[in-house]
Amino acid sequence: MDDRQQRQEEEETANEVYASCSFADLGLHPAICEQLRDRMGFEVPTLIQAQSIPIIILGHHVLINAATGTGKTIVYLTPIIHHLQMYNPRVQRSDGTLALVLVPTRELCMQVYEILQKLLHRFHWIVPGYIMGGENRSKEKARLRKGISILVATPGRLLDHLKNTSSFLYRSLRWIIFDEADRILEMGFGKEIEEILTLLGSRQSGSGGGDAVLRNSKFQRQNLLLSATLNDKVNHLAKISLENPVMIGLEESNSSSKLPCSPRNLFGSIGSKVSGERKYSGSLASSSSEDYNLPAQLVQRYVKVPCGLRPVVLLSILRNLFEREVHQKIVVFFSTCDAVDFHYSLISEFQWSYDPQPEVNQKQTFVKCRAFRLHGNMEHDGRRATFQGFNTENSALLLCTDVAARGLDFPKVRYIIQYDSPGEPSEYVHRVGRTARLGEKGDALLFLQPVEVDYLQDLQKHGASLEEFPLLKLLDSFPLYGQKHHNKNLLSLEMHPWVLTLHKAIESFILMGPSLTKLAKEAFRSWVRAYTAHRGDLKRIFVVKKLHLGHVARSFGLKEQPSLNINTARVVLFKGGALLGQKSKSAFNIRVAT
Ligand SMILES: Nc1ncnc2c1ncn2[C@@H]1O[C@H](COP(=O)(O)OP(=O)(O)OP(=O)(O)O)[C@@H](O)[C@H]1O
């Protein structure tokens, strides 16, 4: 590509992502525009920011549906700060909490809090804070007692403090924001959210016990709901929490046209159909293609791999990617915590040299990268270390469950691999949304077994079209020292010399390490359980009966299938958020990990 073409491509991407106006044009106070520029390096707003900020400043309840990585956090934080920094007299700690941001996970809680800290740098009298599962309750109580102006919280912990921390002051609460609303609900927090809304006196129907809260506040309550996917649960939450909301981004969200950007234009467009914004009619479109906003520049592919060959293919692809580009950030998604632990150990420890030459036969780690893992069964400190480590590294691999699928903004992630399929197509959208953020390039690769390819049709229905990954071409690219020349045209994947050799090497490596073998067996069991937990319509595609358990065992490098007599095993699943409960008397406890 020559310079001119590259410039043209960059310009086109910018047109699709950014608006042709400034933050000041949106009505934000100059001090905030300065913070955005100087602290964050943001010169111009993204399209969704240009569409939403003026409407939020005006005080409307808003429902926002926009593609992943389009800058939604700034959408809700800046109007709040805009108003709060103008309060006269100034906001004080003794005012208690004025804005509440609800997020589904601890990592997202920390991420939003960090952005908030940067934005509030100049406004030291507005105090940011967070409360979340895993943190010390008494320390949180002490912080709440002192007063937190803008509070970021996970739902369970918030409810706990609402009920048990009498010094938690929220009578002046003006904003409630649900970030990643769909995820909060999918994780089974629906009841907690309803209770929270009732306690805060912000339920639209029914008489909330906290009406006094509303009466005491001199400002009208403003609630905002943000979600990259829409469904019935989000619809219900919108109904009970939003009053005459403006909906943004539900139409033409992938529009590449630049926005009309004088404040008059934007303000004048409220309620009209300009820029995909309209009044809420009481229900959202159900899961249809326009529900799913995928970044236009994202390259989406799938790779069809027989079950037993999955680790060989995964390791080959990872090796190739890190060889091709040394500075590379990749995220691989698995269905269970045990699978993350097993593959993390395998990838970190597996050393192999396939070159028989004595001078080059020094064993090296097969996948040359720094690996991290993240799942809900890890200690809080470990989760925090991964989050920070993967954030700051230039080149690294993250192996994780869906705990990392939503909202997390790891910079420069170039590749998403879904080694275990996501289940609901909405989950697919969130996982791939960790790359191709804000107009940057990104690739997504979905692993499917041959019996699972119907899943592609489900994705297609939601507007996601995947092309096949050229796997044989990749496998052929590895050198095969000492192997006979093979006829590439006749070769099946199973008979490919590279696959055979690498599979043997992985298998013996696992067999030789007792701790790795133990991890493999645990991962095998929980993987089978996770497979049985696919819900509803997906059972048609992910058919447990079609699984060959011997091949599944092979996919964990095990020659023999471990027993599935799992009475005593504790298996942790991450599946869409609902508590899966006990399958049968003989089954083991299944706990949701987030
Ligand atoms: N106006 C801007 N100019 C440049 N970068 C921006 C701008 N606004 C946001 N960003 C950056 O864009 C990235 C994505 O932002 P953010 O995480 O808020 O997106 P999101 O829409 O909430 O994504 P998700 O749906 O995955 O949660 C972040 O790295 C953020 O710092």
The ligand as an ORCA input file, in Angstrom:
! r2SCAN-3c Opt
* xyz 0 1
  N     -12.860     11.146     21.731
  C     -11.940     10.218     21.839
  N     -10.792     10.323     21.165
  C      -9.839      9.357     21.253
  N      -9.971      8.229     22.010
  C     -11.113      8.079     22.700
  C     -12.154      9.046     22.661
  N     -13.156      8.600     23.457
  C     -12.776      7.415     23.969
  N     -11.558      7.084     23.524
  C     -10.817      5.826     23.803
  O     -11.529      4.809     23.115
  C     -11.418      3.557     23.787
  C     -12.792      2.925     23.951
  O     -13.561      3.662     24.886
  P     -14.603      2.946     25.864
  O     -13.947      1.839     26.624
  O     -15.288      3.997     26.627
  O     -15.570      2.305     24.775
  P     -16.928      1.537     24.966
  O     -17.800      1.992     23.873
  O     -17.434      1.699     26.370
  O     -16.521      0.040     24.725
  P     -17.256     -1.317     25.245
  O     -18.568     -1.391     24.547
  O     -16.339     -2.390     24.853
  O     -17.406     -1.168     26.715
  C     -10.718      3.869     25.095
  O      -9.354      3.510     24.967
  C     -10.841      5.366     25.248
  O      -9.756      5.898     25.975
*
